[in-house]
């Protein structure tokens, strides 16, 4: 089956080792060295790693202890999210010079629909190259990009020539590219699902394509129809420039495990201060308060309560946090606590976007 035009022109821009690169930018002594943002050699989790650290197997979400074991000369740096946000805002300003159809996924990546763009440039590949060049010239940071007919393919493509590269998957190449793509590299297919597919004899897109919609739905539930479509190049999710935030949170990993609820309350007071600051800064209120508890054995528990009205201030939600803490006996000593708001008032604000289609 051949894909039929008209095709959209979607770019996925992904900053290279963003947090670590910002730290190396601001501190020349860190340049060319193995850097981990977050964690420490005795506790915590790595938020990001420089490419120099990745060569030794250091990855985000890895414990600091394991990261140090893999890379003994690893330098740990405290994260500075305010600085990352500042740089991210400048990067997005560059995006908006080309299109208003920008959908941020996080501080360091975004989708852009450049089917019709402000530069009148018919080449999405050239636009991506120009954007990456500007990010380097103006901010001294490297970015990679993927370009194709939909968000799924652009996301997959952006990872192919990392770091500091880009990849375009043209419409006529989509089917053959997907058929040869290992299923573990399909965006959205995690390690567990990939292992399950391998056990079923599904290693590449072509193998996945042999399964009927009914078979895939039976094997993978609702995700089955998604896999059925994407391996055929079908992914109709549009770039949504007014992406609505679903939750706001603040959490802390402690240097030493805590077993006393009194000490936990002290930590939660400080976490609540930070959460209130974030809620005010984003002019957001919420109804559902969730307490996150990660134990010393790395098991995790969440406890939630929903209020009848939207709240924002610490004096309003802290009594609920205390109630949730004492709701049941703790299973073990605690290494991390977090508080989050969901069911936000922002969810009532519907995004407005216009999607235009032109020949690729």
HUZI-V215521 format. One record per residue. N is the residue number from 0. RES is the residue in one letter. PHI is phi in radians with two decimals (* if undefined). D_FIRST is the distance of its C-alpha to the first C-alpha in Angstrom with 1 decimal. Layout:
# HUZI-V215521
N_RES_PHI_D_FIRST, N_RES_PHI_D_FIRST
This chain:
# HUZI-V215521
0_X_*_0.0, 1_X_-1.64_3.8, 2_X_-1.27_6.6, 3_X_-1.85_9.2, 4_X_-1.23_12.9, 5_X_-1.37_15.6, 6_X_-1.97_15.5, 7_X_-1.49_18.5, 8_X_-2.03_20.6, 9_X_-1.99_21.7, 10_X_-2.00_24.4, 11_X_-1.95_25.6, 12_X_-1.76_29.2, 13_X_-2.29_30.8, 14_X_-1.17_34.5, 15_X_-1.50_35.6, 16_X_0.78_37.9, 17_X_-0.95_39.0, 18_X_-1.03_42.1, 19_X_-1.14_43.4, 20_X_-1.17_42.9, 21_X_-1.14_44.8, 22_X_-1.12_47.6, 23_X_-1.22_47.7, 24_X_-1.14_47.8, 25_X_-1.38_50.7, 26_X_-2.23_52.6, 27_X_-0.96_52.7, 28_X_-1.16_54.3, 29_X_-1.60_51.0, 30_X_-1.14_49.0, 31_X_1.38_47.7, 32_X_-1.95_48.7, 33_X_-1.32_47.0, 34_X_-2.16_46.9, 35_X_-2.11_45.9, 36_X_-1.62_45.9, 37_X_1.59_47.3, 38_X_1.23_48.8, 39_X_-2.85_51.7, 40_X_-1.30_52.9, 41_X_-2.03_54.4, 42_X_-2.71_52.1, 43_X_1.40_49.2, 44_X_-2.18_45.5, 45_X_-1.25_43.9, 46_X_-1.49_42.0, 47_X_-2.76_40.8, 48_X_-2.35_41.5, 49_X_-1.22_41.9, 50_X_-1.13_40.0, 51_X_-1.11_43.3, 52_X_-1.38_43.5, 53_X_-1.12_39.9, 54_X_-1.06_40.7, 55_X_-1.69_43.0, 56_X_1.62_40.5, 57_X_-1.34_41.6, 58_X_-2.38_39.0, 59_X_-1.11_39.0, 60_X_1.29_40.0, 61_X_-1.48_42.0, 62_X_-1.14_45.7, 63_X_-1.06_48.2, 64_X_-1.09_50.1, 65_X_-1.17_47.1, 66_X_-1.06_46.2, 67_X_-1.16_49.8, 68_X_-1.16_49.8, 69_X_-1.27_46.8, 70_X_-2.36_48.2, 71_X_-1.01_52.0, 72_X_-1.65_52.4, 73_X_-1.11_49.9, 74_X_-1.83_51.2, 75_X_-1.59_50.6, 76_X_-2.25_50.6, 77_X_-1.20_50.9, 78_X_-1.19_47.9, 79_X_-2.23_48.8, 80_X_-1.14_46.2, 81_X_-1.09_48.1, 82_X_-1.16_47.7, 83_X_-1.11_43.9, 84_X_-1.11_43.5, 85_X_-1.07_45.5, 86_X_-1.17_43.4, 87_X_-1.04_40.2, 88_X_-1.08_41.5, 89_X_-1.19_42.0, 90_X_-1.13_38.5, 91_X_-1.14_37.1, 92_X_-1.06_39.4, 93_X_-1.16_37.7, 94_X_-0.98_34.3, 95_X_-1.22_35.7, 96_X_-1.24_36.8, 97_X_-1.93_33.2, 98_X_-2.81_31.7, 99_X_-1.57_32.9, 100_X_-1.54_29.5, 101_X_-2.09_30.5, 102_X_-2.06_29.8, 103_X_-1.18_32.1, 104_X_-1.72_31.2, 105_X_-2.89_34.6, 106_X_-1.14_37.3, 107_X_-2.03_35.4, 108_X_-2.68_31.8, 109_X_-2.82_29.9, 110_X_-1.71_26.7, 111_X_-2.24_27.1, 112_X_-1.72_25.0, 113_X_-1.98_26.0, 114_X_-0.92_23.7, 115_X_-2.08_27.1, 116_X_-2.29_29.9, 117_X_-1.22_33.7, 118_X_-1.59_33.9, 119_X_1.15_31.7, 120_X_-1.60_29.9, 121_X_-1.32_26.4, 122_X_-1.75_25.7, 123_X_-1.14_24.8, 124_X_-1.10_25.5, 125_X_-1.17_29.0, 126_X_-1.09_29.7, 127_X_-1.06_28.9, 128_X_-1.12_31.2, 129_X_-1.17_33.9, 130_X_-1.09_33.8, 131_X_-1.10_34.3, 132_X_-1.12_37.0, 133_X_-1.16_38.8, 134_X_-1.06_38.7, 135_X_-1.24_40.4, 136_X_-1.14_42.9, 137_X_-1.58_43.9, 138_X_-2.17_43.8, 139_X_1.05_43.7, 140_X_-2.20_40.8, 141_X_-1.70_37.6, 142_X_-2.41_34.1, 143_X_-2.02_30.6, 144_X_-2.54_27.4, 145_X_-2.17_23.7, 146_X_-2.29_21.6, 147_X_-2.89_18.0, 148_X_-1.56_16.0, 149_X_-2.64_17.1, 150_X_-1.12_20.0, 151_X_-1.02_18.5, 152_X_-1.18_17.3, 153_X_-1.11_20.5, 154_X_-1.13_22.6, 155_X_-1.09_21.1, 156_X_-1.13_21.6, 157_X_-1.15_25.2, 158_X_-1.59_26.3, 159_X_-1.25_25.2, 160_X_-1.92_28.0, 161_X_-1.22_30.7, 162_X_-1.52_33.5, 163_X_0.98_33.9, 164_X_-2.57_30.5, 165_X_-2.62_27.2, 166_X_-2.48_23.6, 167_X_-1.91_20.9, 168_X_-1.90_17.2, 169_X_-1.28_15.9, 170_X_-0.89_12.6, 171_X_-1.27_11.5, 172_X_-1.74_12.7, 173_X_-0.99_11.2, 174_X_-1.10_8.6, 175_X_-1.14_11.2, 176_X_-1.08_13.9, 177_X_-1.18_12.9, 178_X_-1.14_12.4, 179_X_-1.61_16.0, 180_X_-1.28_17.5, 181_X_-1.04_20.3, 182_X_-1.08_20.0, 183_X_-1.16_23.5, 184_X_-1.70_22.4, 185_X_-1.24_19.9, 186_X_-1.05_22.0, 187_X_1.76_23.4, 188_X_-1.65_23.4, 189_X_-1.42_27.2, 190_X_-1.09_29.2, 191_X_-1.14_29.7, 192_X_-1.15_26.1, 193_X_-1.08_25.2, 194_X_-1.10_28.0, 195_X_-1.09_26.9, 196_X_-1.12_23.4, 197_X_-1.06_25.1, 198_X_-1.13_27.4, 199_X_-1.63_24.4, 200_X_1.44_23.1, 201_X_-1.79_20.4, 202_X_-1.98_21.0, 203_X_-2.18_17.8, 204_X_-0.98_14.5, 205_X_-1.08_13.1, 206_X_-1.14_15.9, 207_X_-1.10_15.1, 208_X_-1.18_11.5, 209_X_-1.31_13.3, 210_X_-1.48_15.2, 211_X_-1.32_14.7, 212_X_-1.04_15.4, 213_X_-1.13_18.8, 214_X_-1.13_19.6, 215_X_-1.15_18.9, 216_X_-1.15_20.9, 217_X_-1.17_23.7, 218_X_-1.42_23.8, 219_X_-2.18_23.6, 220_X_1.14_24.5, 221_X_-1.07_23.2, 222_X_-1.20_21.6, 223_X_-1.00_19.3, 224_X_-1.19_17.0, 225_X_-1.11_17.1, 226_X_-1.12_16.0, 227_X_-1.05_13.2, 228_X_-1.34_11.9, 229_X_-1.14_13.0, 230_X_-1.22_11.5, 231_X_-1.77_8.0, 232_X_1.39_10.0, 233_X_-1.75_11.1, 234_X_-2.69_14.9, 235_X_-1.64_16.8, 236_X_-1.13_20.3, 237_X_-1.60_22.2, 238_X_-1.20_25.0, 239_X_-1.91_28.1, 240_X_-1.15_31.2, 241_X_-1.84_33.7, 242_X_-1.11_32.7, 243_X_-1.56_35.3, 244_X_-1.25_37.3, 245_X_-1.72_37.4, 246_X_-2.76_40.4, 247_X_-2.34_43.3, 248_X_-2.49_45.0, 249_X_-2.53_47.7, 250_X_-2.62_48.5, 251_X_-2.46_50.7, 252_X_-1.73_50.8, 253_X_-1.66_54.5, 254_X_-1.16_56.4, 255_X_-2.31_58.0, 256_X_-1.08_56.9, 257_X_-2.00_58.6, 258_X_-2.05_60.1, 259_X_-1.62_62.4, 260_X_-1.17_61.0, 261_X_-1.12_63.7, 262_X_-1.16_62.2, 263_X_-1.11_58.7, 264_X_-1.11_59.9, 265_X_-1.07_61.3, 266_X_-1.17_57.9, 267_X_-1.15_56.1, 268_X_-1.06_58.5, 269_X_-1.21_57.4, 270_X_-1.11_53.7, 271_X_-1.13_54.3, 272_X_-1.04_56.0, 273_X_-1.17_52.8, 274_X_-1.12_50.6, 275_X_-1.04_52.9, 276_X_-1.06_52.7, 277_X_-1.19_48.9, 278_X_-1.11_48.9, 279_X_-1.17_51.4, 280_X_-1.08_49.7, 281_X_-1.62_46.4, 282_X_0.91_48.4, 283_X_-2.15_46.7, 284_X_-2.25_48.0, 285_X_-2.51_46.6, 286_X_-1.94_47.4, 287_X_-1.84_46.2, 288_X_-1.85_48.1, 289_X_-2.17_46.9, 290_X_-1.74_49.1, 291_X_-1.83_47.2, 292_X_-2.22_49.2, 293_X_-1.97_48.2, 294_X_-1.49_50.7, 295_X_-1.12_52.2, 296_X_-1.59_50.0, 297_X_1.27_46.9, 298_X_-1.28_46.1, 299_X_-2.24_45.4, 300_X_-2.43_46.4, 301_X_-2.20_45.9, 302_X_-2.30_48.3, 303_X_-2.24_47.6, 304_X_-2.58_49.4, 305_X_-1.94_48.5, 306_X_-1.62_51.1, 307_X_-1.38_51.5, 308_X_-2.13_51.7, 309_X_-1.29_50.0, 310_X_-2.28_52.1, 311_X_-2.53_52.1, 312_X_-1.48_55.5, 313_X_-1.00_56.6, 314_X_-1.12_59.6, 315_X_-1.51_57.2, 316_X_-1.74_54.7, 317_X_-1.11_56.9, 318_X_-1.04_58.8, 319_X_-1.22_55.5, 320_X_-1.05_54.6, 321_X_-1.08_58.0, 322_X_-1.05_57.4, 323_X_-1.18_54.1, 324_X_-1.10_55.7, 325_X_-1.56_58.5, 326_X_-1.05_56.2, 327_X_-2.64_56.3, 328_X_-1.18_57.7, 329_X_-1.22_55.9, 330_X_-1.41_54.5, 331_X_-2.88_55.5, 332_X_-1.22_56.5, 333_X_-2.02_54.1, 334_X_-1.89_52.4, 335_X_-2.58_50.4, 336_X_-2.28_50.8, 337_X_-2.61_48.7, 338_X_-2.22_48.8, 339_X_-2.40_45.9, 340_X_-1.95_45.4, 341_X_-2.35_42.3, 342_X_0.97_42.0, 343_X_-1.42_42.8, 344_X_-1.20_43.9, 345_X_-1.19_41.2, 346_X_-1.20_38.6, 347_X_-1.44_40.0, 348_X_-1.51_39.1, 349_X_-1.35_35.7, 350_X_-1.22_33.7, 351_X_-2.05_33.2, 352_X_-2.60_30.4, 353_X_-2.12_28.6, 354_X_-1.91_25.0, 355_X_-1.85_24.2, 356_X_-2.17_21.0, 357_X_-2.46_21.0, 358_X_-1.08_19.0, 359_X_-1.21_18.6
